[in-house]
C-alpha cells in the first residue's frame, strides 16, 4: 500500500479573521513564528504522513512562495555565484522527506469541487482531508484506525 496522502484545504478567504487574512491566506497566519499550515503538517508528519496536497485559492501565491523558498529561509547555505551557480544547504530543520503538491483549485471553489480538481493527484487512493486551520491535539493514527475499523 502506498503512503496515504494528506489533502489540506487552503483556499478559503478566512473572513472571520479579516484583520489577518486581508494580507495573507488563513493557513499562513503565524503562531509562534510559523504558519498554521506548517504546524498542521508537522502534526501529520509526526504520525508518519508526509505526502501533502495543498488546495490553494485565495492568496495561494503566498503558500507557493513559502515552500519555494523554504530551504533558503530555514537553513544556513553556501552559494557559489557565476557560471557554476550552486547552492549547498546546511540542513537546520527536521522536515525531511516531505512531498508537497500545491494545486490552485480556485478562489471561489467549494470543498467538493476542490477535491475533484485534485483527483488526478490522488490516483483513486485513500486519503486524509483537513482544513488549513484544523489544528487539534489528536492521534492521527488512532483516528485512521477507527475509520478502518468502522468501515
HELIX and SHEET records of a PDB file:
HELIX    1   1 UNK A   15  UNK A   17  5                                   3    
HELIX    2   2 UNK A   18  UNK A   21  1                                   4    
HELIX    3   3 UNK A   26  UNK A   28  5                                   3    
HELIX    4   4 UNK A   36  UNK A   46  1                                  11    
HELIX    5   5 UNK A   60  UNK A   68  1                                   9    
HELIX    6   6 UNK A   70  UNK A   74  1                                   5    
HELIX    7   7 UNK A  111  UNK A  117  1                                   7    
HELIX    8   8 UNK A  119  UNK A  122  1                                   4    
HELIX    9   9 UNK A  140  UNK A  150  1                                  11    
SHEET    1   A 4 UNK A  99  UNK A 104  0                                        
SHEET    2   A 4 UNK A  51  UNK A  56  1                                        
SHEET    3   A 4 UNK A   5  UNK A  10  1                                        
SHEET    4   A 4 UNK A 127  UNK A 131  1                                        
SHEET    1   B 2 UNK A  30  UNK A  31  0                                        
SHEET    2   B 2 UNK A  34  UNK A  35 -1                                        
SHEET    1   C 2 UNK A  76  UNK A  80  0                                        
SHEET    2   C 2 UNK A  86  UNK A  90 -1                                        
END                                                                             
